[in-house]
Amino acid sequence: MEVREPDEDHVKSIMDSMLKQPTGDHLPFVGLVDPAQAGRKEDVSLTKLRAGDYDIFVLGGGHSREGRERLACVNADNEEYQHNVCYVYIGLTIDEARQVAYRHNLAPGYRRDLSFIEKLRCWRQVFESRGCVKLQEVKLACQKEAGIPNAARKLNAQDPLLQCAFKPQEIWELMCKIMSMWQKGEVKGQKLKPAARRFLEADQDLEPSESEGAKKSQRGKRLNMAAAKEQAMTLLYPRVQLQGNKVPMVAEDRPAQHWIAMGSMAPENGVPILLEVIAKQISLKEMEKKFQLVKKIAYVCKAFANKERRLQAKNAIHAFRAKALVEPFVKWTEVTHDNDSAEVKIINGDMRLLSKLQTEKLPISLAIFDFPYGFAHEGHASYNEPFPESDVVLVLHNLKDVSSAPLWTVAGFCSVDMLPFIRSAFREVCNAGQELLTWCKPNVTNPGGPRLVSATEFCVLGYYSESGQREMAHHNFDPTDMRHNFQLFNVVTQKYQHPGGGVLCSYQKPYTLYSWLVNKFSPAGACVLDGFSDFGTGAITCVKANRNCLVVEINTKCAKGIAMRLLTDIGGTLARETPKRKEKVA
């Protein structure tokens, strides 16, 4: 949990509220009993609690506590300022305690929002705990952690700010140094504000007088005002130390636009500019202008560097269009690479309608589904909603209708929050049982060790047979093969670039993972269904494993990209994703 220094103006506004209504629970405290002393409500003695025998961690309400303590010092004879309402909770986790404190703070309407620097540090903490992966669910968790209401609706609007906290580690460390300098008022060209604005109303100098007696009276009044001011500051603003009888200046909230301008700049371009800010050679405004200039230069350089690549893409598209009069892969099309070959068919349609799109039954022995969190493609009304259980059941029934094989296996990748109803849907259709496979990603790490949250992903294996029993073909483990429910495969770091521009699919699964699934759970010469394909790695794997493959993808751009990958990128995929063997030194 983050500890924030009280904002003097915010404390003053709460003190004004308390002067009008000293009692009541409009500004309560929220406490958590030390988990080491009690973990359940039944374990707490009310007598010991009232006697103060428990250690209570106060959550939030720091400004309220500060204001009440100051009023208690000023009004020592008023007992109403000596007590306050406190809600005590027991057995909460850190996340639950944070949310409870936030709700109580929000209720009276006196909660101070996080500053931009506080939001950045909060988001970075969540980002690192989730494996430094820029997924939609990670961004949503950042929003909720910062206490932003209606987080899902504001996700797109907040995305540029979130990206400021998702920088590479090298950039982030320099940003932290600049943030510390900003809070100390040490950044070049930085504007400061008074530590307590409300107190400045009593800091007005009297009008000068021309007579000598008036001047002496004026000096006396100023001395009396200075003493009164110092006494009032001691009582009302104990944290603010006067500097030469003047209210000190502190840093304002850090502007966000300067950092948004950095965008996704490479460290080698951004680091020198940040070092200039740290050396106090340029201001944040000058830093923003340099960011914009570097991005323009990089754009021009990229245009020249990609000239040859665009020519290759143009030739590939020309070859793609000239392949045949009928669009490739609408019908079964043979794809070869080296000594391997397979027939592939691509259906640009909805998996829930597969039995209508593919009327001819196929001997499908393995189906791989990368279940989307939302409805398959961006722009759809339900894109940000989980794929419902009823649709998962419908997809599995379509697979059952299309497959002519007496038994088959289905592998379904899904997010953590989808796992319960994915398993429930599998139990309804997969009559021969199911298993849970955990895909571990060794290359998702940080300097402090592996991130277990985002370094894993779940895959449900469901089995179906006409007899309703688990057949020997479902037990695809050799006598020497260890039975374990986790497999290690590195995530894809160099994703396939679509010739039309950009990455074809941001969550592309690795070739090695699909190769393991295809070779493990389908016999040679069988047919594999790659549903919700997105990136087409399943089809490429089937070509190399000599299995025919039926690809189903609703997104037209992805469907065309898969066809392009099959024609031009099989060798490129193997080169990018197959681990290179180290040559032995003689």
Secondary structure, 3 states (H helix, E strand, C coil): CCCCCCCHHHHHHHHHHHHHCCCCCCCCEEEEECCCCCCCHHHCCHHHHHCCCCCEEECCCHHHHHHHHHHHHHCCCCHHHHCCCEEEECCCCHHHHHHHHHHHHHCCCCCCCCCHHHHHHHHHHHHHHCCCCCCHHHHHHHHHHCCCCCCCCCHHHHHHHHHHHCCCHHHHHHHHHHHHHHHHCCCCCCCEEECCHHHHHHHCCCCCCCCHHHHHHHHHHHHHHHHHHHHHHHHHCCCCCCECCECCEEECCCCCHHHHCCCCCCHHHHHHHHHHHHCCCCCHHHHHHHHHHHHHHHHHHHHHHCHHHHHHHHHHHHHHHCCCCCCCCCCCEEEEECCEEEEEEEECCCHHHHHHHCCCCECEEEEEEECCCCCCCCCCCCCCCCCCHHHHHHHHHHHHHHECCCEEEEEEEECHHHHHHHHHHHHHHCCCCEEEEEEECCCCEECCEECCCCCEEEEEEEEEECCCCCCHHHCCCCCCCCCCCEEECCCCCCCCECCCCCECCCCCCCHHHHHHHHHHHCCCCCEEEEECCCCCHHHHHHHHHCCEEEEECCCHHHHHHHHHHHHHCHHHHHHHHCCCCCCCCC
